[in-house]
């Protein structure tokens, strides 16, 4: 019997459209001999839909029409099985039911990639591909991620972080940035990907503009010193905390001083974007043998230290002035699942997808051996003096 895989994409995120591309791209490459694939589109209102055209990229040119001809569904756990039920329920009519074996979230950004969707699936008891709740949340928060890696001796750039409360004293904020970091600086929303809201500032006016832009997308921002002679290198990792392997390295090419959303997704958009797979890049990157292996080794170590699972793409920075290598950020569900980084080392996209689903089912088997509850019930102690005895039972 085939494994029923629910491929989930979309969601309430500024990276909504990128997720649609990544999700449908993956569906087109999945092993239909092994899996029964069910595409699930999550709207920007976080409503889930299934239907004949949900897996057709062309249908998303008119999402209103797509939803009219599709069926809204909800997920429930019943009798130990996770099912999709047609919704809203209709009087005197039993809702349509579809059992699911494993979820495959291919989502990007806040409200979906940051542990929110993973927590929902975890609560339902449905095995899912990719990082768990904790690793997803840490990977999305650039400041927390940096502190974890720094504690584990993985080099990262020093940074400052601010909230909307700090913005009330914007002049002091700018003065502190100039004093601690100097120019140029990079300003980023603390929990977004796809280069959304990222700005480079070379002076006070540009810094103010970059801060304003970043705060449009998040209530916390990160500021770090900008490397003047920067070279960016990306590497993907596949596996879990016990065993993981690194992909080939790439050097993305871009028009501006930093890789933008347009570079990633719109530069080759004629006839429809292919997501991150369409980015201009050097693959493999032109690196010495020593630097290539240093990057690949550091990528695996960072992946494990962050507690990741599945596939992640890690972006590195090389300071060409002194040769220093820095971890930049991790994408726990990378655009296009970074399949293009695995093909050069002999792993086709279909095999990558198979391994990701295998990892999800492996984690489920391992979790079944962990005790999550006790048979005792402390509420039964009410008959033995009520709850007064708990006042000092901290």
N, C-alpha and C positions, 0 to 999 in steps of 0.2 A: 504494500500500500504506500502511496506517495505521502510525503510529509507536506502538510498544509502550511504554507508560509504566507503570512500577511505582511506585505511590503508597505510600510507607512511613510508618507512624505507630505510636505507642506507645513502647516501649522502657523501659529501666531508669532511670526518672526519677520524681521526685515530681509531675511534670507529665504523667504518663502518660495520665490520663483526658482532660485538656485536649487532648492531641495526637490522641486518637481522634476527638474532636469536630471539630477543625480538619481532620483528614484526610478524614473521611467527608463533611464539608461541602464540601470542594474537589472530591471525586469527583463529587458530585451536580451540580456546575456546569461540569464539563469538556466540551470539544467532542468528542462521540462520533463525529462525522463525520470528524474528523482523527486521533483517538487511539483505540487499543485499550487500555483501562485495566485494570490489574491491581492490586487492593488487596492490600497486604502488611501484616499485623499483626505487630508486634514485641512479644513478651510482656515482662513485667518480669524475666524471666530471659534476655532478648535472643535468644529463639528466634523464627524467622520462620515465619508460617503464611499459607496461601492457602486459599480455599474459597468456596463459593457465598454464604455469609452473612457473610464478612469485611467486606464493605462495607455491612452493615446495622447501623445504630446500635442498634437494638432488641436485636440478638443479644448485645450486651455487657452486658446485664443479668445474664447467666449465662455468664461467660467459660469456665468449666470445660466446659460443654456445647458451647460454640462450638468449642473446641479439639478435642473428641472427634470432631466431625463435619467437621473441617478437616484439611488436609494440611501437616505440617511440611516446610519446604524449606531448602536452603542455596544460596548463590550461588557459582558457579565461573566462571572464564574458561577457555574451551576453543576453540582454533583462532581466536582473535581475537574471539570472541563471548562475552558474559556470559549465562549461563543460570541458571535456577532448576532444581534437581534435587530430586525427592522424597527425603525422608530420614526415618528411617534406610534404608539400602540393604537390599534383600532378595535373598537367595541365588537365583540363576537367573532373576531378573527385572530387566529393564532399568528404571532409574528414569525417571519422567516428566520431560521436558525442556520448558522454556519459555524462549525467547530474549527478552531485554530490550534495548530501544534506549536508554532513558534512565530514570534514577531520579528520583523527586520526593519527597525527604524532607520530611515535614510533622511535625516532631518538636520537642519543647520540653524544654529543661533539660539537666542534666548527663548524660554518657554517650551522648548522641545529638546535641544541637544544638551541643556544644562542640568539634566537630572530630573526635570519635571515629568517628561513622558516616561522616562525609565522608572521613576517611582510609581507611576500609575500602573505600568505593566508588572512591576514587582508586587504591588498590592494585589493584583489580580491572580498572581501565581503563574503568569505566562512567561516561558523562556523567551529571551530576546537577545538579538545580536548586539555586540558592542559593549562599551564600558557600563559598569554598574552606576548606581546613583552617586556615590561619593566621588569616583573618578571623573564622572561627567561634570559634576559641579566644580571640582577643582580645576579641571582642564579648561572650563569656560571662564573662570575668574583669573585673569592674568596676574593679579597681585598675589593671591594665595598660591597660585601655581609657582610663581617665582620664589616665594619663601620656602616652599617644600623642597624645590630643587636646590636652592642655595644651602639649605641644611644638609643636603646630601652631596655637597661638593661638585655640583654641576654648574658651570659658569653661566651667569646671567648678568645683564646690565643692571646697575643700580637704578632705582626708580623712586618716584614720589607718587602718592595717590591722594585723590581729593574727592569729596562728595559735594552735592549741591549746597550743603550747609556752608562749605568753605567758599563757595562762589559769592557769598554775601560780602566777603572781604577780598574781592578779586585783585585789587592792587597789591595786597600783602601776599596773595597767592603767587602772582607773577614775580614779585620781588624775591620770594623764596626759591622759585624755580630758577631764576637767573643766578642767584647766589650759589645754589647747590649743584646745578647741572650745567648752566651756561648754554649758549647756542652752538649748533642747532639742537632742537629737541623734537621728539616725536610725541604726539598726543593721541591717546587711544581710548575709546569706550572700554571699560574694564572687562566687559563680558560679551563682546561681539566678535564675529569672524568675517571672512570674505572682504576684508579691508574696508568695511563700512565705518564711516566716521573717523577714519585715521587721517591725521594731518601733520605735515612737517612745518616747523616754524624756525625762521632764521633771525627774527627780531620780535620786538614787543607786540607790534600790530598783528603780525602773523600768528603769534602765540595766542592772543586774545581771540582771534577768529577761529583758530583750531580748537580752543577750549569750548567756545560757544557751539561749534559744530558737534563735538564729541558729546556734550551734554544733551544734545537732541535725541541721542540714542540710548543713553544710560544715565543713572543717577550717581555713578562713580566713574572717574576717569583716571588713567594712568599716564604719567609723563616720564620719559626716559631720555637720556642723552642720545642725540642722533650721531651715528658714525658717519663721518664725512666721506671716507673712501670705503664705501660699503659694498660687500658682495653677499648676495643671498643664496643659500643652498637649502634644498628641501630633501627630506628622506622619510620614507614611510616605514612603519613597523607593524608586524602581524604576529599575534599570539596572545599570551596572557602573562601573569606575573611569574609563572613557573618556567615558561619557555617562549622565546620570541625571536624573530629573525628580522633583518633589515633589508630594505629594497635597494634598488639603484638610487643614486643621487642625481638631482636635477638642479639646474640654475635657471630660474624663471627670468624672462626678459621683459622689460617694461619701458614705457615712454618717459615716465616721470621719475623723480628721485626715489619714490616708494611705489611698490606694486599696488595698483588701485583696483577697485571693483570693476572698472571698465576694462582694464588690462586682463582681468581674470575671466570675465564673462561676456563682454561686448565687442572685443577686438576682432573676433572672427564670427560675428553673429549672422552673417549673410546666410539665409536659408535655415536659420535655427541654430541656437547655441549648442555646443557639445559640453558645456560646463568647463570645469578645470582642465579637461582633456584637450581643449582648444587653445590653451595659453601658449604663447611663444616661449620656447625654452631650449636650453642645451641639455640634451639627454643622451648619454650620460654627461654630467658636468665635467668640465675640464679641470681635474684635480690631480694632485700627486697621489700616489698609492697610499702614502702615509696619511694624508689629510682625508682621503675618502674613507679609510678604515677608522680613523678617529671619529669622523662624523657618524658613521654607521654604528660604531660601538657606543657612542654617547647617546644616540637615538634609542637604542635598545635599553640602556640603563635608565634613561629618563622615563621611558614607557613603563618600565617595571616599578620605579620609585613612585610614580603617580598612580599605580594600581590599575593600569589600563587593561582592556580586553578588546579583542577584535582587531580592527585596523585603524591606525592613526597616522596622520602626516605631521612631521615635526619640522619646523622652519628654523634654520640656523642663520647666524650672521658671522661673516668674517671681516675683521678690520684689516683692510689691505695695507694700512700704514705700519702695522706691527705684527700681523699674522694671527692675532688673537681670535679664538672661536667662541661664540656665545650661543646658547640656547635662546631662541626668540619666543616661540609659542608652539602649542600643540593644537591640532585639530582632531578631536576625538571621533568625529564623523566627517572625514574630509570630502570636499567636492569631488564628484565622480569616484568616490572611495579610493582615490589615488591609484586606480588600476593601471594607469600608464607607467607607473614607477615599478611595477612588478613584471610587466611583459618583457623588459630587457634582460631579466635574469631567469626567464623561462617559465613564468607563471601566468598563463592566460587568465582573462577576467573570469571565465566560468569556474576555474579552479579556485581562484581567490574567493568567490562567493560561496563555493562549497565549504571551504575551510572556515569561513566566518560562521556559517550555520552550524558546522560541527563544534566550533568553540562555544556557541550558545548552548547547545545540548550537553556538552561536557560540563559546563558550569552548573547546569540544572542538576545533573547527576551528582556532582560534588556537594551541592547545597542540600540534597536529600539526605546526606549523611550527617548533617548538622542539626543539633537539637535547638528548636526555637520556642518550645513551650514545655511546661510542666503539667503533670496530671493533677497536682494538688490545686485546690481552690481556696484562697485565703478568705473569700467572702463567707465560707462556711463557719469561720471563727466568730461570726456575729452572735451565734447562739451561746458563745462562751464569754459573755461579758460585753458584747457589742464592740464598737470600734474605739472605745476609750483607751484601750491598751495600746493603740497605735500612736498616741500623742508623743511618746518618747522613744518610738521605735525607728528612728531615722538610721 
